[in-house]
Amino acid sequence: LQLSRVLGRGGFCVVNEVKGIKLDSGSAAAKDEAARNKDKELSQYEEAFTRDFVATRSLREGKVARYAIKQLSDACHNDSHLFLKGTIDLALEAKFFAVLE
């Protein structure tokens, strides 16, 4: 991921813009291989297609970031107690977003 400016900070995390997504060179080959074996390995094909789709559309109209990423802050990585609390906080937030419609 190519990260850009900080969009926000919280008690445990930092949110950054994602200005680009660079897939490793094996991704194109994996996508081609999965396409050839589409019937047998549909989930691999779908994953390769989705990764490529997301990577090529990371900027709206080539200018504005479409995605953001939330990560634990450096302070959390340096303190085991904060790391645990921050990880729990992220897990609960992920669960909350998973149930929204």
C-alpha positions in Angstrom: 0.0 0.0 0.0 1.1 3.5 -0.7 -0.1 5.7 2.1 -0.6 9.4 1.9 -1.8 12.0 4.4 -3.2 11.3 7.9 -6.9 11.7 7.9 -7.4 11.2 11.6 -6.0 9.9 14.9 -7.8 8.3 17.8 -6.9 6.8 21.1 -5.2 3.7 19.5 -5.1 4.2 15.8 -4.1 6.4 12.8 -6.1 6.6 9.6 -4.3 7.3 6.4 -5.4 7.8 2.8 -4.4 5.0 0.4 -3.0 6.7 -2.6 -2.0 3.5 -4.4 -2.0 -0.2 -4.3 0.8 -2.1 -5.9 0.2 -5.8 -6.4 3.3 -8.0 -6.5 4.3 -9.3 -9.9 3.0 -12.7 -9.2 -0.6 -11.4 -8.9 -1.0 -11.1 -12.7 0.3 -14.6 -13.2 -2.0 -15.9 -10.5 -5.0 -14.1 -12.1 -4.2 -15.7 -15.5 -3.7 -19.1 -13.9 -6.9 -18.8 -11.9 -8.8 -17.8 -15.1 -7.6 -20.9 -16.9 -8.8 -23.0 -14.0 -11.9 -21.0 -13.3 -14.2 -23.9 -12.9 -12.0 -25.7 -10.4 -10.8 -22.7 -8.5 -13.5 -20.1 -8.7 -12.6 -18.5 -5.3 -9.0 -18.0 -6.4 -10.2 -16.4 -9.7 -12.6 -14.1 -7.8 -9.9 -13.1 -5.3 -7.4 -12.3 -8.1 -10.1 -10.3 -10.0 -11.1 -8.4 -6.9 -7.5 -7.5 -6.0 -6.9 -6.2 -9.5 -10.2 -4.3 -9.5 -9.4 -2.6 -6.2 -5.8 -1.8 -7.1 -6.7 -0.2 -10.4 -9.4 2.0 -8.9 -7.7 3.3 -5.8 -8.0 6.8 -7.0 -11.3 8.5 -8.1 -10.8 10.1 -11.6 -7.0 9.5 -11.0 -6.9 12.2 -8.3 -8.8 11.6 -5.1 -8.1 8.7 -2.8 -11.0 6.2 -2.7 -9.7 4.1 0.2 -8.4 4.7 3.7 -6.7 2.4 6.2 -6.9 2.4 9.9 -3.8 1.0 11.7 -2.6 0.8 15.3 -0.4 3.8 16.2 3.3 3.5 16.9 2.5 4.1 20.6 0.4 0.9 20.6 3.2 -1.1 19.0 5.6 0.1 21.8 3.3 -0.7 24.7 1.8 -4.2 25.1 -1.1 -3.0 27.2 -2.1 -0.4 24.6 -1.5 -2.9 21.9 -4.0 -5.3 23.4 -6.6 -2.6 24.1 -6.1 -1.2 20.5 -6.5 -4.7 19.0 -9.7 -5.3 20.9 -11.0 -1.9 19.9 -10.3 -2.6 16.2 -11.9 -6.0 16.4 -15.1 -4.6 18.0 -15.2 -1.9 15.4 -14.8 -4.4 12.6 -17.6 -6.5 14.1 -19.8 -3.5 14.3 -19.3 -2.6 10.6 -19.8 -6.2 9.6 -23.4 -6.2 10.9 -24.4 -2.8 9.3 -26.5 -3.0 6.2 
